[in-house]
Amino acid sequence: MTALTIRQIKQQIGQLINGETNRQIPSFWPTDWLLYVIDKPSLFLMTDERYQLTDSESAKFKAGIKKMQQGIPLAYLTGHQAFWSLDFKVNAHTLIPRPDTEVLVEQVLEWIESNPIANNNTSKRLLDLGTGSGCIAISLAHELARSSWQVIAVDLSAEALSVAQQNATDNQVDNVKFMQSRWYEALPSDAIQRFEVIVSNPPYIDEADEHLQGLKAEPISALSAPNKGLADIEHIVEQAPNYLQQGGLLAIEHGYDQGETVRALFNANGFEAIKTAKDYGGNERVTLGQIK
């Protein structure tokens, strides 16, 4: 195998990204993959263009590019994805955390900071439904570690919970607990064990959405839902009053075109102070409300 230099690979990456058949690959993926393969900082690509990859590095790089062209995301190749201020392991059992989901974390933290119910000295509880990799629950628990908050995170998938638990350990977050449950099913609904905050990033894509056919790696069950993508959101909103403290917050991530419908669901199920926050692309993405 002919040894490739950094300069040659950078030229190949430029041709790859500009190719008509490869527009589905984000421009930063090949470069980030190269840095991962050679285990070097990004500055290395500018200062050491004559560096020759070993045969094993060249083979690994080419194999990864081929997988990207087949629809495998970069995060599944490296096994990691940055989210909030932390790093998360991901695999085929978990969704890859998206930057827009950080809006959900931001909105919840802002509410906790400004709301009296969340700022007294008593112990408080936060529930994350459908935690997946644990990115939302662990990020919130990390930010609330110095207060009296306990985070509970549930998921139906035992494999996803295993990843989430490892992520909590790796990020040294110990005020979060994980349990297996289909949404609320395994949780007690008595008044003593209710939550001040419930958050969720549930499946919300319409099962008939043609874009789902192009996904090769991520678990479809974590992305799509019946009733035009609203079935799980409806269940979460309708049952939330049974698990929230009076005045408690429900915050849900949803599709860009579902804001109006989700606000109506909140209103019909006893919530007030309802609002929808936009993501970094200007789309309606997270709806919040307090139980009356």
C-alpha positions in Angstrom: 0.0 0.0 0.0 1.4 3.4 -1.0 1.9 5.6 2.0 -0.3 8.8 1.9 0.8 12.1 3.3 -1.5 14.6 5.1 -1.3 16.9 2.1 -2.5 14.1 -0.3 -5.3 13.2 2.0 -6.4 16.8 2.3 -6.5 17.0 -1.5 -8.6 13.8 -1.6 -11.0 15.3 1.0 -11.5 18.4 -1.0 -12.4 16.3 -4.1 -14.7 14.1 -2.0 -16.6 17.0 -0.5 -17.0 18.7 -3.9 -18.2 15.6 -5.6 -21.8 15.6 -6.7 -22.4 12.1 -5.2 -21.1 12.9 -1.8 -23.0 16.0 -0.8 -24.6 14.0 2.0 -21.3 13.9 3.9 -20.8 17.0 6.1 -17.6 18.8 5.2 -16.0 18.4 8.6 -16.5 14.6 8.8 -13.5 13.4 6.7 -11.1 15.9 8.4 -12.3 15.0 11.9 -12.1 11.3 11.0 -8.5 11.8 9.8 -7.6 13.5 13.1 -9.2 10.6 15.0 -7.3 8.0 13.0 -3.9 9.6 13.4 -4.7 10.8 17.0 -3.4 14.3 16.4 -4.7 17.8 17.2 -6.2 19.9 14.4 -3.2 22.2 14.1 -1.2 19.1 13.0 -2.9 19.2 9.6 -1.4 22.6 8.9 2.0 22.2 10.5 2.9 18.6 9.4 1.5 18.1 5.9 4.4 15.8 5.0 3.4 13.3 7.7 3.0 9.9 6.1 0.2 7.7 7.5 1.1 4.1 8.3 -0.4 1.4 6.3 -2.9 0.6 9.1 -3.8 4.3 9.4 -4.4 4.6 5.7 -6.5 1.5 5.6 -8.6 2.7 8.6 -9.1 6.1 7.1 -10.3 4.7 3.7 -12.6 2.2 5.4 -14.2 5.0 7.4 -14.7 7.2 4.4 -16.4 4.3 2.7 -18.8 3.8 5.6 -19.6 7.5 5.6 -20.5 7.2 1.9 -22.8 4.3 2.9 -24.6 6.5 5.4 -22.8 5.7 8.7 -22.4 8.9 10.8 -19.0 10.0 12.0 -20.0 9.6 15.7 -20.7 5.9 15.1 -17.2 5.5 13.7 -15.5 7.3 16.6 -18.0 6.1 19.2 -18.2 9.5 20.7 -20.1 12.8 20.4 -19.7 16.1 22.2 -22.8 17.6 23.8 -23.2 20.5 26.1 -19.8 20.6 27.9 -19.3 16.9 28.0 -18.4 13.9 25.9 -20.7 11.0 25.3 -20.3 7.5 24.1 -22.8 6.5 21.4 -23.5 3.3 19.4 -26.2 1.8 17.3 -28.6 1.6 20.3 -28.6 5.3 20.9 -29.3 8.4 18.9 -26.4 10.8 18.2 -26.9 13.9 20.4 -27.7 17.0 18.2 -26.7 20.6 19.0 -30.3 21.7 18.8 -31.1 19.5 21.8 -28.9 21.7 23.8 -31.8 24.3 23.6 -33.8 21.9 25.8 -31.1 21.9 28.4 -30.7 25.6 28.2 -34.4 26.3 28.6 -34.8 23.9 31.6 -31.8 25.5 33.4 -33.1 29.0 32.8 -36.5 28.0 34.3 -34.8 26.4 37.3 -32.7 29.5 37.9 -35.7 31.8 37.8 -38.5 29.8 39.4 -39.2 29.7 43.2 -40.4 26.1 43.1 -37.0 25.0 41.9 -34.9 27.2 44.2 -35.8 26.3 47.8 -33.6 24.2 50.0 -35.7 21.0 49.8 -34.6 18.0 47.7 -36.0 18.2 44.2 -36.4 15.6 41.4 -36.1 15.8 37.6 -37.2 13.1 35.2 -35.8 12.5 31.7 -38.1 10.2 29.6 -36.4 8.2 26.8 -32.9 9.1 27.9 -31.0 7.2 25.2 -27.3 8.0 25.6 -28.2 10.0 28.7 -27.0 13.3 27.2 -29.9 15.4 28.5 -30.1 13.8 31.9 -26.4 13.8 32.5 -25.9 17.4 31.2 -28.6 18.6 33.6 -27.3 16.6 36.5 -23.8 17.9 35.9 -25.1 21.5 36.0 -27.2 20.8 39.1 -24.6 18.8 40.9 -24.0 21.4 43.6 -27.7 21.8 44.4 -30.3 19.4 45.9 -31.5 17.9 42.6 -31.7 14.2 41.9 -32.1 13.2 38.2 -34.0 10.1 37.2 -33.6 8.9 33.6 -35.6 6.1 32.0 -35.5 4.2 28.7 -37.1 1.1 27.4 -33.8 -0.1 25.9 -31.5 -2.0 28.2 -28.7 -1.5 25.7 -29.2 2.3 25.7 -29.3 2.4 29.5 -26.0 0.6 29.6 -24.5 3.3 27.4 -26.1 6.0 29.5 -24.7 4.6 32.8 -21.2 4.4 31.3 -21.5 8.0 30.2 -22.5 9.1 33.7 -19.5 7.3 35.1 -17.1 8.6 32.5 -18.3 12.2 33.1 -18.2 11.7 36.9 -21.8 12.6 37.4 -23.3 10.7 40.3 -26.6 12.6 41.0 -28.4 10.7 38.2 -30.0 7.3 38.3 -31.2 5.1 35.5 -34.1 2.7 35.3 -35.8 0.7 32.6 -39.3 1.8 31.8 -41.6 2.5 28.9 -42.2 6.2 29.5 -43.9 6.4 33.0 -44.9 2.8 33.4 -42.3 1.8 36.1 -42.7 5.0 38.0 -44.9 5.5 41.1 -47.4 8.3 40.7 -48.0 9.1 44.4 -47.7 12.7 45.5 -44.6 12.1 47.6 -42.4 11.0 44.7 -43.5 13.5 42.1 -41.1 15.6 40.0 -40.5 19.3 39.8 -39.3 18.9 36.2 -40.0 16.4 33.4 -38.0 16.6 30.2 -38.1 14.5 27.1 -36.7 14.3 23.5 -39.1 11.6 22.3 -39.5 10.1 18.8 -41.4 12.8 16.8 -40.8 12.1 13.1 -43.8 10.9 11.1 -43.5 7.2 10.3 -44.3 8.0 6.6 -41.5 10.6 6.4 -39.4 9.7 3.3 -36.2 10.9 4.9 -36.3 7.9 7.3 -35.5 5.6 4.3 -32.1 7.2 4.0 -31.0 6.5 7.6 -28.6 3.5 7.7 -27.5 3.5 11.4 -29.6 5.3 14.0 -32.4 3.3 15.7 -35.6 4.2 13.8 -37.7 3.4 17.0 -36.0 6.4 18.7 -36.9 8.7 15.8 -40.4 8.0 14.5 -43.8 7.7 16.1 -47.4 7.0 14.9 -50.0 9.7 14.4 -47.8 11.9 12.3 -45.0 11.7 14.8 -47.2 12.9 17.7 -48.2 9.6 19.5 -45.4 9.6 22.1 -45.6 13.4 22.7 -49.3 13.1 23.3 -48.8 10.3 25.8 -46.1 12.2 27.7 -48.1 15.4 27.9 -51.4 13.6 28.9 -49.7 11.6 31.7 -47.4 14.4 33.0 -50.0 15.9 35.4 -49.9 12.6 37.3 -46.2 12.8 37.9 -45.5 16.6 38.3 -45.6 18.6 41.5 -48.0 21.6 41.4 -46.3 24.3 39.4 -43.8 21.8 38.0 -42.3 22.1 34.5 -42.7 19.9 31.4 -40.3 20.5 28.6 -40.4 18.5 25.3 -38.4 18.7 22.1 -40.4 18.2 18.9 -40.4 18.7 15.2 -40.0 22.0 13.5 -43.6 22.0 12.3 -45.2 20.7 15.5 -45.0 23.7 17.8 -48.6 24.8 17.4 -50.0 21.3 17.9 -47.8 20.7 21.0 -48.8 24.0 22.6 -52.5 23.0 22.1 -51.7 19.7 23.8 -50.1 21.5 26.8 -53.1 23.8 27.1 -55.6 21.0 26.9 -53.9 19.1 29.7 -53.8 21.8 32.4 -50.5 23.6 31.6 -50.0 27.3 31.7 -47.1 29.8 31.0 -46.7 27.8 27.8 -44.0 28.9 25.4 -41.9 27.4 22.5 -38.2 28.1 22.1 -36.5 28.1 18.7 -33.4 26.0 17.8 -30.2 27.4 16.3 -31.7 27.3 12.9 -34.7 29.5 13.9 -37.2 26.6 14.0 -39.6 25.9 16.8 -38.0 23.1 18.7 -38.8 23.0 22.5 -42.2 23.6 24.2 -42.4 24.2 27.9 -45.3 24.7 30.3 -46.1 24.6 34.0 -48.8 22.5 35.5 -51.5 24.6 37.0 
